[in-house]
Every structure is written in structure tokens, then in C-alpha cells.
Amino acid sequence: MATNSYYDPSDLRKFENITEWSKELGTKFFDYYGKVFEEGALTAREKSLIALAVSHVVKCPYCIDSYTKDGLQRGITKEEMMEAVHVGAAIESGSTLVHGVQMMNKYNKLSM
């Protein structure tokens, strides 16, 4: 049984084509992207793990595929990957919950 998905994994290979409709901005993006992932204060391995966690938070299946593969190539273990995903989930959950303070403040103000 074939399943259809909005996301086509083969589209990831077409990512570089974004420069076709906006060469200047696409090129600037790829220059920036490449620079960000160069070794610096953080290793390429650390940056890959961060990218994997962020990929889950922003829910990008292309990025998840890409940085899972990249992480494997950099020797990141499945346990490290899952721990990074949990860190991302905790931050995302905390971000949602801390906005509950805004709701509580508004409720208290309106119910006076």
C-alpha cells in the first residue's frame, strides 16, 4: 500500500535550487549557512547535534533526515541524538508553559 506524504524526501536534494528564483539572496543564505557550520567555538559535531534538536523543534522533516545522517557520519550515537531531541522538547514545552503566566496575569486582571 503506497502512502502519500506532503513532504517528498527527494526534495531535499533540490534545496540548492532555491537560488534559481533569487540568486543573490539564495547565494547569501548558502554562504551564511556554510559559515555557521564551520568549526569555531563549537565543533562541527556539536553543531550537528544542535541542528538535529532544533530540526525537531521546528518540525522540519528534511532537516531531521539531513542531520540524522550527518550525525551518524560524525559518530553521534543514537542515545546522544535522542537526548538532544529531549532537550529540544523540554525547551519547547517550557516555552509554551511559561506563556501560561501571561494567561494567569490576564485572567487575574479580568476577574478582579
VMD Tcl script that builds the backbone (N, CA, C; Angstrom):
set m [mol new atoms 336]
animate dup $m
set s [atomselect $m all]
$s set {name element resname resid chain x y z} {
  {N N MET 1 A 0.845 -1.180 0.000}
  {CA C MET 1 A 0.000 0.000 0.000}
  {C C MET 1 A 0.891 1.246 0.000}
  {N N ALA 2 A 0.721 2.056 -0.971}
  {CA C ALA 2 A 1.516 3.281 -1.078}
  {C C ALA 2 A 0.918 4.364 -0.189}
  {N N THR 3 A 1.783 5.106 0.436}
  {CA C THR 3 A 1.315 6.235 1.232}
  {C C THR 3 A 1.857 7.512 0.622}
  {N N ASN 4 A 1.012 8.501 0.596}
  {CA C ASN 4 A 1.422 9.800 0.088}
  {C C ASN 4 A 1.751 10.703 1.256}
  {N N SER 5 A 2.725 11.545 1.048}
  {CA C SER 5 A 3.118 12.491 2.071}
  {C C SER 5 A 3.317 13.838 1.424}
  {N N TYR 6 A 2.991 14.863 2.164}
  {CA C TYR 6 A 3.204 16.210 1.676}
  {C C TYR 6 A 4.689 16.458 1.436}
  {N N TYR 7 A 5.519 15.858 2.285}
  {CA C TYR 7 A 6.954 16.013 2.189}
  {C C TYR 7 A 7.539 14.887 1.354}
  {N N ASP 8 A 8.254 15.252 0.326}
  {CA C ASP 8 A 8.911 14.277 -0.534}
  {C C ASP 8 A 10.391 14.286 -0.191}
  {N N PRO 9 A 10.925 13.188 0.346}
  {CA C PRO 9 A 12.337 13.158 0.730}
  {C C PRO 9 A 13.291 13.564 -0.393}
  {N N SER 10 A 12.898 13.320 -1.633}
  {CA C SER 10 A 13.786 13.691 -2.748}
  {C C SER 10 A 13.887 15.207 -2.919}
  {N N ASP 11 A 12.954 15.954 -2.328}
  {CA C ASP 11 A 13.019 17.417 -2.426}
  {C C ASP 11 A 14.235 17.992 -1.715}
  {N N LEU 12 A 14.747 17.290 -0.718}
  {CA C LEU 12 A 15.930 17.772 -0.012}
  {C C LEU 12 A 17.099 17.968 -0.972}
  {N N ARG 13 A 17.214 17.078 -1.945}
  {CA C ARG 13 A 18.293 17.202 -2.937}
  {C C ARG 13 A 18.100 18.429 -3.841}
  {N N LYS 14 A 16.907 18.984 -3.848}
  {CA C LYS 14 A 16.608 20.156 -4.679}
  {C C LYS 14 A 16.808 21.483 -3.934}
  {N N PHE 15 A 17.216 21.395 -2.689}
  {CA C PHE 15 A 17.340 22.592 -1.846}
  {C C PHE 15 A 18.192 23.665 -2.498}
  {N N GLU 16 A 19.286 23.249 -3.120}
  {CA C GLU 16 A 20.181 24.238 -3.744}
  {C C GLU 16 A 19.487 25.021 -4.856}
  {N N ASN 17 A 18.370 24.513 -5.349}
  {CA C ASN 17 A 17.656 25.188 -6.433}
  {C C ASN 17 A 16.959 26.469 -6.001}
  {N N ILE 18 A 16.932 26.753 -4.700}
  {CA C ILE 18 A 16.267 27.990 -4.270}
  {C C ILE 18 A 16.968 29.223 -4.841}
  {N N THR 19 A 18.214 29.053 -5.275}
  {CA C THR 19 A 18.918 30.193 -5.867}
  {C C THR 19 A 18.384 30.529 -7.260}
  {N N GLU 20 A 17.663 29.628 -7.881}
  {CA C GLU 20 A 17.155 29.869 -9.244}
  {C C GLU 20 A 16.198 31.054 -9.297}
  {N N TRP 21 A 15.411 31.244 -8.271}
  {CA C TRP 21 A 14.414 32.310 -8.304}
  {C C TRP 21 A 14.861 33.550 -7.567}
  {N N SER 22 A 15.988 33.453 -6.881}
  {CA C SER 22 A 16.551 34.603 -6.190}
  {C C SER 22 A 18.033 34.323 -5.959}
  {N N LYS 23 A 18.805 34.498 -7.018}
  {CA C LYS 23 A 20.210 34.122 -6.977}
  {C C LYS 23 A 20.966 34.837 -5.850}
  {N N GLU 24 A 20.807 36.150 -5.755}
  {CA C GLU 24 A 21.559 36.910 -4.762}
  {C C GLU 24 A 21.236 36.455 -3.336}
  {N N LEU 25 A 19.951 36.391 -3.003}
  {CA C LEU 25 A 19.571 36.013 -1.645}
  {C C LEU 25 A 19.865 34.550 -1.361}
  {N N GLY 26 A 19.630 33.675 -2.347}
  {CA C GLY 26 A 19.937 32.262 -2.170}
  {C C GLY 26 A 21.416 32.036 -1.930}
  {N N THR 27 A 22.240 32.716 -2.707}
  {CA C THR 27 A 23.688 32.596 -2.554}
  {C C THR 27 A 24.130 33.116 -1.190}
  {N N LYS 28 A 23.579 34.239 -0.767}
  {CA C LYS 28 A 23.919 34.786 0.548}
  {C C LYS 28 A 23.513 33.822 1.654}
  {N N PHE 29 A 22.339 33.200 1.506}
  {CA C PHE 29 A 21.912 32.227 2.508}
  {C C PHE 29 A 22.912 31.073 2.588}
  {N N PHE 30 A 23.260 30.499 1.446}
  {CA C PHE 30 A 24.166 29.346 1.465}
  {C C PHE 30 A 25.560 29.718 1.965}
  {N N ASP 31 A 26.014 30.938 1.664}
  {CA C ASP 31 A 27.295 31.397 2.217}
  {C C ASP 31 A 27.205 31.471 3.739}
  {N N TYR 32 A 26.121 32.065 4.237}
  {CA C TYR 32 A 25.902 32.177 5.679}
  {C C TYR 32 A 25.793 30.794 6.321}
  {N N TYR 33 A 24.981 29.942 5.736}
  {CA C TYR 33 A 24.760 28.595 6.254}
  {C C TYR 33 A 26.079 27.833 6.354}
  {N N GLY 34 A 26.873 27.911 5.305}
  {CA C GLY 34 A 28.174 27.239 5.315}
  {C C GLY 34 A 29.088 27.780 6.396}
  {N N LYS 35 A 29.089 29.086 6.563}
  {CA C LYS 35 A 29.924 29.727 7.578}
  {C C LYS 35 A 29.495 29.301 8.985}
  {N N VAL 36 A 28.200 29.251 9.219}
  {CA C VAL 36 A 27.671 28.863 10.532}
  {C C VAL 36 A 28.156 27.472 10.927}
  {N N PHE 37 A 28.215 26.557 9.968}
  {CA C PHE 37 A 28.557 25.177 10.287}
  {C C PHE 37 A 30.053 24.873 10.221}
  {N N GLU 38 A 30.874 25.896 10.007}
  {CA C GLU 38 A 32.327 25.701 10.084}
  {C C GLU 38 A 32.731 25.489 11.543}
  {N N GLU 39 A 33.863 24.822 11.737}
  {CA C GLU 39 A 34.411 24.672 13.085}
  {C C GLU 39 A 34.658 26.064 13.665}
  {N N GLY 40 A 34.351 26.241 14.911}
  {CA C GLY 40 A 34.568 27.507 15.602}
  {C C GLY 40 A 34.678 27.216 17.084}
  {N N ALA 41 A 33.995 28.002 17.890}
  {CA C ALA 41 A 33.958 27.726 19.318}
  {C C ALA 41 A 33.280 26.381 19.571}
  {N N LEU 42 A 32.374 26.002 18.682}
  {CA C LEU 42 A 31.732 24.690 18.725}
  {C C LEU 42 A 32.293 23.825 17.601}
  {N N THR 43 A 32.396 22.534 17.861}
  {CA C THR 43 A 32.843 21.616 16.814}
  {C C THR 43 A 31.713 21.380 15.819}
  {N N ALA 44 A 32.065 20.876 14.650}
  {CA C ALA 44 A 31.050 20.529 13.654}
  {C C ALA 44 A 30.108 19.459 14.209}
  {N N ARG 45 A 30.644 18.561 15.025}
  {CA C ARG 45 A 29.835 17.508 15.649}
  {C C ARG 45 A 28.807 18.126 16.594}
  {N N GLU 46 A 29.229 19.070 17.423}
  {CA C GLU 46 A 28.308 19.736 18.343}
  {C C GLU 46 A 27.232 20.509 17.582}
  {N N LYS 47 A 27.646 21.179 16.523}
  {CA C LYS 47 A 26.689 21.945 15.722}
  {C C LYS 47 A 25.673 21.022 15.055}
  {N N SER 48 A 26.114 19.856 14.629}
  {CA C SER 48 A 25.210 18.887 14.025}
  {C C SER 48 A 24.167 18.416 15.033}
  {N N LEU 49 A 24.592 18.182 16.257}
  {CA C LEU 49 A 23.673 17.748 17.310}
  {C C LEU 49 A 22.672 18.851 17.655}
  {N N ILE 50 A 23.133 20.076 17.712}
  {CA C ILE 50 A 22.232 21.215 17.951}
  {C C ILE 50 A 21.230 21.315 16.800}
  {N N ALA 51 A 21.727 21.199 15.577}
  {CA C ALA 51 A 20.852 21.287 14.404}
  {C C ALA 51 A 19.793 20.194 14.429}
  {N N LEU 52 A 20.166 19.000 14.875}
  {CA C LEU 52 A 19.203 17.905 14.963}
  {C C LEU 52 A 18.102 18.231 15.968}
  {N N ALA 53 A 18.479 18.750 17.126}
  {CA C ALA 53 A 17.480 19.111 18.142}
  {C C ALA 53 A 16.563 20.221 17.635}
  {N N VAL 54 A 17.150 21.243 17.042}
  {CA C VAL 54 A 16.351 22.363 16.522}
  {C C VAL 54 A 15.430 21.885 15.394}
  {N N SER 55 A 15.920 20.959 14.584}
  {CA C SER 55 A 15.106 20.409 13.490}
  {C C SER 55 A 13.805 19.808 14.015}
  {N N HIS 56 A 13.892 19.171 15.162}
  {CA C HIS 56 A 12.691 18.595 15.765}
  {C C HIS 56 A 11.775 19.684 16.312}
  {N N VAL 57 A 12.344 20.702 16.919}
  {CA C VAL 57 A 11.531 21.782 17.486}
  {C C VAL 57 A 10.789 22.529 16.376}
  {N N VAL 58 A 11.452 22.782 15.256}
  {CA C VAL 58 A 10.788 23.490 14.154}
  {C C VAL 58 A 10.036 22.527 13.240}
  {N N LYS 59 A 10.147 21.233 13.545}
  {CA C LYS 59 A 9.394 20.178 12.864}
  {C C LYS 59 A 9.661 20.125 11.358}
  {N N CYS 60 A 10.939 20.130 11.004}
  {CA C CYS 60 A 11.337 20.070 9.591}
  {C C CYS 60 A 11.806 18.653 9.244}
  {N N PRO 61 A 10.986 17.871 8.539}
  {CA C PRO 61 A 11.387 16.504 8.226}
  {C C PRO 61 A 12.648 16.431 7.366}
  {N N TYR 62 A 12.841 17.418 6.505}
  {CA C TYR 62 A 14.049 17.435 5.680}
  {C C TYR 62 A 15.293 17.596 6.556}
  {N N CYS 63 A 15.212 18.514 7.512}
  {CA C CYS 63 A 16.340 18.765 8.414}
  {C C CYS 63 A 16.579 17.569 9.329}
  {N N ILE 64 A 15.509 16.947 9.800}
  {CA C ILE 64 A 15.649 15.767 10.650}
  {C C ILE 64 A 16.402 14.680 9.894}
  {N N ASP 65 A 15.984 14.419 8.653}
  {CA C ASP 65 A 16.683 13.416 7.835}
  {C C ASP 65 A 18.140 13.795 7.640}
  {N N SER 66 A 18.365 15.040 7.270}
  {CA C SER 66 A 19.710 15.507 6.952}
  {C C SER 66 A 20.646 15.438 8.156}
  {N N TYR 67 A 20.174 15.915 9.311}
  {CA C TYR 67 A 21.058 15.964 10.472}
  {C C TYR 67 A 21.134 14.639 11.225}
  {N N THR 68 A 20.190 13.740 10.991}
  {CA C THR 68 A 20.355 12.373 11.495}
  {C C THR 68 A 21.488 11.708 10.724}
  {N N LYS 69 A 21.456 11.850 9.407}
  {CA C LYS 69 A 22.518 11.286 8.567}
  {C C LYS 69 A 23.865 11.930 8.894}
  {N N ASP 70 A 23.883 13.250 8.992}
  {CA C ASP 70 A 25.117 13.969 9.310}
  {C C ASP 70 A 25.667 13.525 10.665}
  {N N GLY 71 A 24.775 13.396 11.640}
  {CA C GLY 71 A 25.196 12.969 12.968}
  {C C GLY 71 A 25.804 11.575 12.963}
  {N N LEU 72 A 25.194 10.672 12.225}
  {CA C LEU 72 A 25.752 9.324 12.102}
  {C C LEU 72 A 27.151 9.369 11.510}
  {N N GLN 73 A 27.326 10.197 10.487}
  {CA C GLN 73 A 28.640 10.325 9.846}
  {C C GLN 73 A 29.667 10.941 10.791}
  {N N ARG 74 A 29.214 11.695 11.763}
  {CA C ARG 74 A 30.122 12.339 12.725}
  {C C ARG 74 A 30.280 11.519 14.013}
  {N N GLY 75 A 29.696 10.330 14.038}
  {CA C GLY 75 A 29.853 9.458 15.182}
  {C C GLY 75 A 28.942 9.761 16.352}
  {N N ILE 76 A 27.888 10.506 16.115}
  {CA C ILE 76 A 26.929 10.792 17.180}
  {C C ILE 76 A 26.080 9.538 17.388}
  {N N THR 77 A 25.959 9.120 18.631}
  {CA C THR 77 A 25.225 7.900 18.930}
  {C C THR 77 A 23.719 8.152 18.951}
  {N N LYS 78 A 22.964 7.076 18.862}
  {CA C LYS 78 A 21.502 7.208 18.921}
  {C C LYS 78 A 21.060 7.750 20.277}
  {N N GLU 79 A 21.800 7.405 21.330}
  {CA C GLU 79 A 21.470 7.919 22.657}
  {C C GLU 79 A 21.706 9.426 22.735}
  {N N GLU 80 A 22.801 9.892 22.156}
  {CA C GLU 80 A 23.068 11.336 22.132}
  {C C GLU 80 A 22.015 12.058 21.307}
  {N N MET 81 A 21.636 11.469 20.177}
  {CA C MET 81 A 20.604 12.088 19.341}
  {C C MET 81 A 19.287 12.208 20.098}
  {N N MET 82 A 18.879 11.126 20.753}
  {CA C MET 82 A 17.598 11.147 21.462}
  {C C MET 82 A 17.646 12.116 22.641}
  {N N GLU 83 A 18.780 12.186 23.320}
  {CA C GLU 83 A 18.902 13.133 24.429}
  {C C GLU 83 A 18.785 14.568 23.915}
  {N N ALA 84 A 19.388 14.843 22.774}
  {CA C ALA 84 A 19.284 16.174 22.173}
  {C C ALA 84 A 17.840 16.493 21.805}
  {N N VAL 85 A 17.121 15.513 21.273}
  {CA C VAL 85 A 15.711 15.714 20.936}
  {C C VAL 85 A 14.906 16.020 22.204}
  {N N HIS 86 A 15.211 15.337 23.286}
  {CA C HIS 86 A 14.515 15.607 24.551}
  {C C HIS 86 A 14.843 17.005 25.078}
  {N N VAL 87 A 16.073 17.442 24.904}
  {CA C VAL 87 A 16.422 18.813 25.311}
  {C C VAL 87 A 15.571 19.802 24.518}
  {N N GLY 88 A 15.481 19.600 23.204}
  {CA C GLY 88 A 14.653 20.472 22.378}
  {C C GLY 88 A 13.195 20.446 22.806}
  {N N ALA 89 A 12.690 19.251 23.103}
  {CA C ALA 89 A 11.292 19.109 23.535}
  {C C ALA 89 A 11.058 19.813 24.871}
  {N N ALA 90 A 12.012 19.709 25.775}
  {CA C ALA 90 A 11.874 20.368 27.078}
  {C C ALA 90 A 11.835 21.878 26.929}
  {N N ILE 91 A 12.700 22.414 26.077}
  {CA C ILE 91 A 12.715 23.861 25.852}
  {C C ILE 91 A 11.413 24.304 25.189}
  {N N GLU 92 A 10.955 23.542 24.204}
  {CA C GLU 92 A 9.707 23.896 23.524}
  {C C GLU 92 A 8.525 23.832 24.499}
  {N N SER 93 A 8.480 22.791 25.322}
  {CA C SER 93 A 7.413 22.667 26.320}
  {C C SER 93 A 7.471 23.800 27.335}
  {N N GLY 94 A 8.666 24.085 27.809}
  {CA C GLY 94 A 8.832 25.171 28.767}
  {C C GLY 94 A 8.405 26.504 28.193}
  {N N SER 95 A 8.723 26.719 26.938}
  {CA C SER 95 A 8.344 27.958 26.265}
  {C C SER 95 A 6.826 28.090 26.190}
  {N N THR 96 A 6.167 26.999 25.914}
  {CA C THR 96 A 4.706 27.013 25.876}
  {C C THR 96 A 4.138 27.279 27.268}
  {N N LEU 97 A 4.659 26.567 28.248}
  {CA C LEU 97 A 4.125 26.685 29.603}
  {C C LEU 97 A 4.394 28.040 30.244}
  {N N VAL 98 A 5.552 28.629 29.966}
  {CA C VAL 98 A 5.846 29.926 30.576}
  {C C VAL 98 A 4.867 30.990 30.085}
  {N N HIS 99 A 4.306 30.791 28.901}
  {CA C HIS 99 A 3.285 31.722 28.429}
  {C C HIS 99 A 1.989 31.582 29.232}
  {N N GLY 100 A 1.892 30.511 30.016}
  {CA C GLY 100 A 0.763 30.371 30.933}
  {C C GLY 100 A 0.729 31.498 31.949}
  {N N VAL 101 A 1.888 32.070 32.265}
  {CA C VAL 101 A 1.945 33.207 33.177}
  {C C VAL 101 A 1.187 34.384 32.570}
  {N N GLN 102 A 1.310 34.577 31.269}
  {CA C GLN 102 A 0.579 35.643 30.595}
  {C C GLN 102 A -0.925 35.410 30.747}
  {N N MET 103 A -1.355 34.159 30.551}
  {CA C MET 103 A -2.763 33.830 30.708}
  {C C MET 103 A -3.211 34.067 32.145}
  {N N MET 104 A -2.398 33.672 33.107}
  {CA C MET 104 A -2.742 33.858 34.513}
  {C C MET 104 A -2.865 35.338 34.853}
  {N N ASN 105 A -1.917 36.138 34.351}
  {CA C ASN 105 A -1.974 37.587 34.576}
  {C C ASN 105 A -3.252 38.173 33.988}
  {N N LYS 106 A -3.589 37.779 32.766}
  {CA C LYS 106 A -4.780 38.308 32.100}
  {C C LYS 106 A -6.036 37.872 32.845}
  {N N TYR 107 A -6.071 36.604 33.243}
  {CA C TYR 107 A -7.210 36.101 33.999}
  {C C TYR 107 A -7.404 36.889 35.294}
  {N N ASN 108 A -6.310 37.058 36.033}
  {CA C ASN 108 A -6.387 37.799 37.288}
  {C C ASN 108 A -6.854 39.235 37.071}
  {N N LYS 109 A -6.389 39.870 36.026}
  {CA C LYS 109 A -6.784 41.241 35.730}
  {C C LYS 109 A -8.271 41.322 35.372}
  {N N LEU 110 A -8.730 40.390 34.568}
  {CA C LEU 110 A -10.130 40.422 34.124}
  {C C LEU 110 A -11.105 39.971 35.188}
  {N N SER 111 A -10.661 39.163 36.122}
  {CA C SER 111 A -11.580 38.621 37.125}
  {C C SER 111 A -11.647 39.469 38.396}
  {N N MET 112 A -10.970 40.611 38.387}
  {CA C MET 112 A -10.989 41.488 39.566}
  {C C MET 112 A -12.337 42.143 39.709}
}
mol reanalyze $m
mol bondsrecalc $m
mol representation Tube
mol addrep $m
